[in-house]
Amino acid sequence: MSDSNASPPTPPALQISSLVKRFGEKVAVAGIDLDVPAGSFFGLVGPNGAGKTTTLSMATGLLRPDAGGVRVHGIDVWADPVAAKRMIGNLADGVRLFDRLTGEQLITYTAMMFGLPRAEIAPRVADLITLMDLGEAAGTIVADYSAGMTKKVALACALVHAPRLLVLDEPFESVDPVSAANIEDVLRGYTASGGTVIVSSHSMDLVQRMCDHVAVIAAGRVLAAGTVDAVRAGESLQDRFVSLVGGRHTSEGPQWLRPS
């Protein structure tokens, strides 16, 4: 006999269903199904051109799919985009920032765009500037930032409205080791308090160290998904990735490449 008072199951933080995207004759995403559990630190890995960035762009409402659907905590991203995007913090690859603003102005502007109460904005911006080690650059326009500093201010913008789902495409690329360690601590605290992180990265060591779930994508399809230990199947994540994706060269290279 079922318990009529039982709570309904918690929906995934992100649910991707039969997602398809084509660019001309090229199929970039070929029917991906993926559930990201709420509260997880989820890694998305794959070779260049696997469809990771395209998938995340569709998942966060930046790119409309040709087929399939996406839900964030049960809300349809394309049927109710405003409600869905309020729950998403997005660090997307290649998205232009308003780089004629200073770092402090950019984070403040983003907070205003999300409709945060005015009294909360300045303290949040100050906290994020400190967390991202941007204090000395807060008054400098973003156009003059290094690649690593630009990545950090973009991450601050993704965090300012305290989203329930944080989607990060190569968040540590060009970021110095000290800042990266501080960001890792922030993200671990975020997931420990119930937030969900999806990180796309080429660093297998980072994904194996930080993530509890992972999906391996190649040619627009999911090759394996689940807990990191289940996907690794007793191997290192990198070895398992290579065996799934293939393409490793075992040759020592041409003779001319060996110094005499």
C-alpha positions in Angstrom: 0.0 0.0 0.0 1.5 3.4 -1.0 1.9 6.2 1.5 -0.3 9.0 0.3 1.6 11.4 2.5 5.0 10.6 1.0 6.8 13.6 -0.5 7.1 13.6 -4.3 10.6 12.8 -5.6 13.0 15.7 -5.9 13.4 16.6 -9.6 17.0 16.7 -11.0 18.7 20.1 -10.9 19.0 19.7 -14.7 17.2 17.2 -16.9 18.2 17.0 -20.5 15.9 14.9 -22.7 16.7 13.8 -26.3 18.5 17.1 -27.1 19.5 17.6 -30.7 21.3 20.4 -32.4 22.5 20.7 -36.0 24.7 23.3 -37.8 24.0 22.7 -41.5 24.9 19.2 -42.2 26.9 18.7 -39.0 25.1 17.1 -36.0 26.7 18.7 -33.0 24.4 17.1 -30.4 22.8 13.8 -31.3 20.0 13.1 -28.9 21.6 13.6 -25.4 19.7 12.4 -22.3 21.2 13.4 -19.0 20.0 13.9 -15.4 22.1 16.0 -13.0 21.1 15.3 -9.4 20.4 18.2 -7.2 23.3 19.0 -4.8 25.8 17.3 -7.0 29.2 18.5 -8.4 28.8 17.2 -11.9 31.7 17.0 -14.4 31.1 17.1 -18.2 34.1 15.8 -20.1 34.8 15.1 -23.8 37.3 15.8 -26.6 37.3 19.0 -28.6 34.2 19.2 -30.7 32.3 16.7 -28.6 29.3 18.9 -28.2 29.9 20.0 -24.5 29.6 23.7 -25.1 26.7 23.4 -27.4 24.9 21.2 -24.9 25.5 23.6 -22.1 24.4 26.6 -24.3 21.1 24.8 -24.9 20.7 23.8 -21.3 21.1 27.4 -20.1 18.8 28.9 -22.7 21.5 30.6 -24.8 20.9 28.4 -27.9 17.6 26.9 -29.0 17.7 23.1 -29.6 16.3 21.6 -32.8 14.6 18.9 -30.8 14.4 17.7 -27.2 13.9 19.6 -23.9 15.6 20.9 -20.9 14.2 21.4 -17.3 15.9 23.1 -14.4 14.5 22.0 -11.1 11.4 20.9 -13.0 10.9 24.2 -14.9 11.0 24.0 -18.7 13.8 26.3 -19.9 12.2 27.1 -23.2 8.5 27.3 -22.0 9.3 29.5 -19.0 12.8 30.9 -19.7 12.6 33.8 -17.2 11.8 31.5 -14.2 14.4 29.0 -15.3 17.2 31.5 -15.9 16.6 33.0 -12.4 17.9 29.7 -11.0 20.9 29.5 -13.3 24.3 31.0 -12.9 26.2 30.7 -16.1 29.9 31.0 -17.0 29.7 30.4 -20.7 32.6 30.0 -23.1 33.1 32.9 -25.5 30.2 35.1 -24.3 31.1 38.8 -24.5 31.0 40.9 -21.3 30.2 44.6 -21.0 34.0 45.2 -20.9 33.9 49.0 -20.8 32.6 48.7 -17.3 34.9 48.3 -14.3 34.9 44.9 -12.6 32.9 46.3 -9.7 30.4 48.0 -12.1 29.9 44.8 -14.1 29.1 42.7 -11.1 26.8 45.4 -9.8 25.0 45.7 -13.1 24.5 42.0 -13.3 23.0 42.0 -9.8 20.6 44.8 -10.9 19.6 42.8 -14.0 18.6 39.9 -11.7 16.4 42.3 -9.7 18.3 42.0 -6.4 17.2 44.5 -3.6 19.4 47.5 -3.8 20.5 47.2 -0.2 21.9 43.7 -0.9 23.9 44.5 -4.0 26.9 46.4 -2.6 27.7 43.8 0.2 27.4 41.0 -2.3 29.7 42.7 -4.8 32.2 43.4 -2.1 32.2 39.8 -1.0 32.7 38.5 -4.5 35.5 40.9 -5.3 37.3 39.6 -2.2 36.5 35.9 -3.0 37.9 36.3 -6.6 41.0 38.2 -5.5 39.9 41.2 -7.6 40.4 43.9 -5.1 43.2 45.8 -6.8 41.4 45.5 -10.2 37.9 46.4 -9.1 38.1 49.9 -10.4 39.8 48.9 -13.7 37.7 48.4 -16.9 37.3 44.7 -17.8 38.7 45.3 -21.3 42.1 45.7 -19.6 41.8 42.5 -17.6 44.0 39.5 -18.3 42.3 36.3 -19.4 42.4 34.9 -15.9 40.9 38.1 -14.3 38.2 38.1 -17.0 37.3 34.6 -16.1 37.1 35.5 -12.4 34.9 38.5 -12.9 32.6 36.5 -15.1 32.3 33.8 -12.4 31.5 36.6 -9.9 28.7 37.7 -12.1 27.4 34.1 -12.3 27.3 33.9 -8.5 25.9 37.3 -7.6 22.2 36.2 -7.5 22.9 33.0 -5.5 21.6 30.6 -8.2 20.5 27.1 -7.4 22.4 25.7 -10.5 25.8 26.9 -11.5 27.0 26.0 -15.0 30.7 26.6 -15.6 32.5 26.0 -18.9 36.2 25.7 -18.3 36.1 27.9 -15.1 39.8 27.4 -14.2 41.3 28.1 -17.6 44.0 30.8 -17.3 43.2 31.2 -13.6 46.3 31.3 -11.3 46.7 28.4 -8.8 46.0 30.5 -5.6 42.7 31.9 -7.1 41.8 28.5 -8.4 42.2 27.0 -4.9 40.0 29.8 -3.4 37.3 29.3 -6.1 37.3 25.5 -5.4 36.6 26.2 -1.8 33.8 28.5 -2.7 32.2 25.9 -5.0 32.6 23.1 -2.4 30.8 25.3 0.1 28.1 26.1 -2.4 27.3 22.4 -3.1 27.5 21.6 0.6 24.7 24.0 1.2 22.5 22.5 -1.5 23.6 24.2 -4.7 24.4 22.2 -7.9 27.5 22.7 -10.0 28.1 21.5 -13.6 31.6 22.0 -14.8 32.9 21.3 -18.3 36.6 20.8 -18.3 39.5 19.1 -20.1 41.3 18.5 -16.8 40.6 15.0 -15.8 42.5 15.5 -12.5 40.3 18.4 -11.6 37.1 16.5 -12.4 38.2 13.4 -10.5 39.2 15.5 -7.5 36.2 17.8 -7.3 33.2 16.0 -8.9 31.0 13.3 -7.5 29.3 12.6 -10.8 30.6 12.8 -14.4 29.4 12.3 -18.0 31.7 11.5 -20.9 30.5 13.0 -24.2 31.9 12.3 -27.7 30.4 13.1 -31.1 27.3 14.6 -29.5 26.4 11.5 -27.5 26.8 10.4 -23.9 29.2 7.5 -23.7 29.0 7.0 -20.0 27.4 8.8 -17.0 27.0 8.2 -13.3 29.1 8.6 -10.2 32.8 9.2 -10.8 33.7 5.8 -9.3 31.1 4.0 -11.4 32.3 5.7 -14.6 36.0 5.1 -13.8 35.3 1.4 -13.3 38.6 0.9 -11.4 40.8 3.0 -13.7 41.9 6.6 -13.5 39.3 8.9 -15.0 41.8 9.8 -17.7 42.5 6.2 -18.7 38.8 5.4 -18.7 38.1 8.5 -20.8 40.7 7.5 -23.4 39.3 4.0 -23.6 35.8 5.3 -24.1 36.7 8.0 -26.6 39.6 6.3 -28.4 42.1 8.0 -30.7 45.2 7.5 -28.5 48.5 7.3 -30.5 50.9 4.7 -29.2 53.7 5.7 -31.6 56.8 7.4 -30.2 56.7 9.9 -33.1 58.8 10.3 -36.2 62.6 9.7 -36.1 63.3 13.4 -36.8 61.6 14.5 -33.6 64.2 12.8 -31.4 67.0 15.1 -30.4 70.5 13.7 -31.3 
